């Protein structure tokens, strides 16, 4: 059963009661909330995801986003994120409840899923080959990833690249794409049919909205991909589109520093990271025009097909 098959009333009652069980990539979640905007966000962005009875199904993560009690329920109302009864974050304004759920789920995966080497990077796939897109905030990483998946690439993840330690393959986690500030209107103008939910303002990341993941990406969320490229995107106003080769050693050091659990994994983190770099071509990528950027990625994909 898919979440979109739940009526608004059933979704609201389950969230307020036993919770809604969801499958996202390799993980199962049980989500509870008494805040209407959380149910609205789930209905609009997770409609294609599998749901089951929360009473019967095992869940990897039990999470909730609930309204703060006491005075904060009415005066400057707040929302609290909980994971297995613990509250790892300070409360946020209640109108940021849905982004808080998304950030909390990222935190759950990045701190608990050590069967993977977890890199802070977007990742997209075409013809079985994946492009990992690591970059600091403000680089245009999510904007580029959103444009690529709206142009035929498969979304594997917007934030967390999961490298299976046993196989070296990338495990998909195709949840909603987080767009910030100017990127929201950029993607709306790029594809008027893309669904982007109501924006939350004045968050720690500025204005935030989420784009619904493509249906095909969700349906193929159990289909791993082979790493092929590590590409560091950087949007620069007026820049010509160009790919510049980058050294594997430099790339490895950056990925190690930006992997959530590299030090936790010890020698195995080094093994998985070096094996990843050995099979990837590494580039810096500058762009200012999304159509030109997509054409450059298409050329990479075609070149890989021809050399296979």
N, C-alpha and C positions, 0 to 999 in steps of 0.2 A: 504494500500500500504506500502511496506517496502522500506527502504532507498536504498537497493541494486538494486531496480528496476529503480532508477534514473540513467540516463546516466551521465558520468563525466561532460559533458557540461551543462546539466540541473542542476546538483548539484552545479557547480561553479557559474552559473548565479543566482540561488536562494540565495546562500550564500552572493553574492555581492549585491543582490537586497533586496527583502522583507524578506529574511531569510529562513531557513529550520526549519519547525515545527517537533519536535520529542516527542515521549512519552517514558519516562523512569521511570519505577515503577509507583508511584502515581502522578508523576509530568509531566507537559508538558512544553517544552522549545521552544523558538524561537531563533535560533542561526544565527548570521551574521558574516561574515569574508571576508576580501579581501586578505587573506594570503593563498597561495596554500596548505601549509602543513596541515592547519586545515581541508580543504576539503578532503585531502588524508587520514588523521586520521579518520575522520567520515566515509568515504567510507569503509575503511578496518576494523574498529572496531565496527561500529554501523549498519552494513548491515541488521541485522535481526530486527531492531527497526522500529516501526510504524512511518510513516510520513503522513502529510496532507498538504493542502494548507495553507501557512502562512497567506494569506489574509483573510481566513474564520475562522480559529480555534483560540480559546482562548488559551493563554499560561500563565502558572504560572510565568515563568521567561523569560525575554527578555535579552539576553546576546550577546555580540559581542567581537571578538578578531580581532583588526585591526592594520595595520601598522602605526607606528608613522609618523606624518607629518614633513615637514621641512627637516633640515639637517639629522635628524635621519632616514629618509626614505632611505638614501644612505650611510651614514657614521655610521658604527656600528649599523645597522638597529635594531629597536625595535618593540615589539608588546605591545598593550594596551588591558586590559580586562575591559569591561564596563557592568554594570548591571543597567538596567532602566536608562541609561544615566550617571550613577555615575561610578567613577573609584576608587574602594576600594584598589587597589594595585599599586605599582610602576611599570612602564614598565619593561619588561624583553627582553633579546636578542630575535630576531625574530625567531631563530631556536628552541626556547622553546615555540612557540605559542600553539601547541597542548597540552603539559602538562599544560600550563597556563589555557586553557579552562577547563581541568579536575579539576584543583585546584579551579578554579573559581566556577564551578558547585557545588563542595563540600561546598564551602563557602556560596553559595546561600541557599542550603538546611539547613546547620547547623545554619544559622542566621535567617531564615525565617519560617521554617516548625515546628512551635511550637505545632501543633496537635500531635506531637510525642515527646517522650523523646528520645533524640538523643545521642547515646554513640559512642565515637571514638573507633571502634572495627570492625574487619571483622566478618562476620557471614555466616555460611553454614548450609545446611539442608539435612537430609535424613529421609525418611519415616515419614515426617511431623514434625520431631523434629529438633530443631535448636541448634547449638553450637556457642556461642558468643566467639570471640577470641580477647580480649583486650590485648594490650602490647605496650610498648614504642618503638620508632623507633630503628631498628637494632636487634629486637628480632626474626626475621624470621616469623612474623605474615602473611605477604602477600605471602611469599614463601610457607608456609604451606597451606594457603587458596587456592592458585593456584593449588598446587598438589592435594588437596582434590577434587576440582571441576573437575580436569582432571581425577579423579578416581571414578567418579560416584556421588559425593555429588553435591547438587544444590547451586549455588552461589546466596546468598541473597544480600551481599554487601562486598566490599573490605575495605571500610573505615568507613561507617556510619551505625550503627545498629539503626533502626527506631522502637521504641516500641509504638504501638498504645495506646494512653492514655485511650481510651474507652474500648478496648477489651483485652489489654495486649499481643496481638499477635505481631509478627515481620513482618513488611511490607517490601517486597523485593525492592531492588534498585540495580539491577544487571548490573552495568556499567563495563567498562574495568578494569582489575586488574592492579594496579600500581606496577611494579617491579623495584627494585633499585640495582645498582652496581652488586655484584656477583650473586644476585638472578636471574638476567636475563639469564645468562648462565646455572645456576642450573636448571631452568625450561625448557630451550631449550633442555638440556641433558635428563631431566626427560621424556619429551614427545616431540619428534621431529615434531609431527603434530600440536602442539599448535601454533597458530598464534600470534607472538609478533612483534609489529611495530618497525620502525626505532628508535633507541635510541637517546635521547637528552643528550648532555654532559654538564658538568660544571654547572648544575642547583644548586639551594640551597640544593637539596637532593642528589647531586652527579649525576651519570648517571641514567637516568630514561627511561623506556620503558613500554608499556602497552600490556597486553594480552587480546585478544578478549574473551568476555564472551561466555560460551557455548550456543548453540542455544536453548537447552531445558530450561536453566535458563531464557533466555529472553522471551520465549513463556509463561513461568509460572510466569511472573513478577507481576501478580496481585493476586497470590495465597499466602496468609500469612502462617506463620509457628508458631508452639508452642515452646516457649523457654524451653530448657531442661538442657543445660549445660553452664557454664561459665568457660572457660579454658584459662589460661594464658600461652601462648607458649614462649619458650626460646630455641633458637638454641645454642648449645655449642659443639665445636669441640671435637669429641671422646666421647661424653656423651652417656650413655645407655638410651634407651627410658623408661621413667617412668612418671606415673601420680601420683601426691601426693595430697590427699584431702586438701582443703583450707577452712578456716572458712567463713561462710556466712557473718558475721559482717565485716571482713576484706575485703571481696569481695565487699560488698555494699559500703564501704568507697571509695575504688578505683574507682568503677563505677561512683559514685556521683562526684568525683573529675575530672573524664574524660568524663563526659557528657557535651555537648556543652551548653545545656540550663537548667540544673538542677536548678540552682539558679533562673533563670527566671520563672520557673514553680512554685516555692515556695512549698507549702504543697502538691500540686498535684504531683510534682516531687518526693517527698518522698514517697507518696502513690504508685506511679507506680514503683519506684525503689524497694521498699520492696516487693511488690507483685511479681516482677520479680525474686528476689532472693529466695523467698519462694518456687518457683516451679523449681529451678535449683540446680543441683549438681555442686559444685565448685572445681576446681583443678588447681594446678600448673603442667605444662607439660614441661619436658626437652627432647630434642631429638637432634640427629645429622644425622640420616638416615631417608630420606623421606619415604621409603617403610615401615620401622618399625613404623613410625609415623602414616601412613595411616592404618596399621594393628591395631594399638591401638584404633584409632577412629572407625574402623569397629567393634571392640569388644565392645566398648561403645554402638554403635547403636544396635548390636545384643542383648546385655544384656537388653537394654531398651525395645526392642520388646518382649523379653521373659517374662519380668516382667509386661507388659501391660495387 
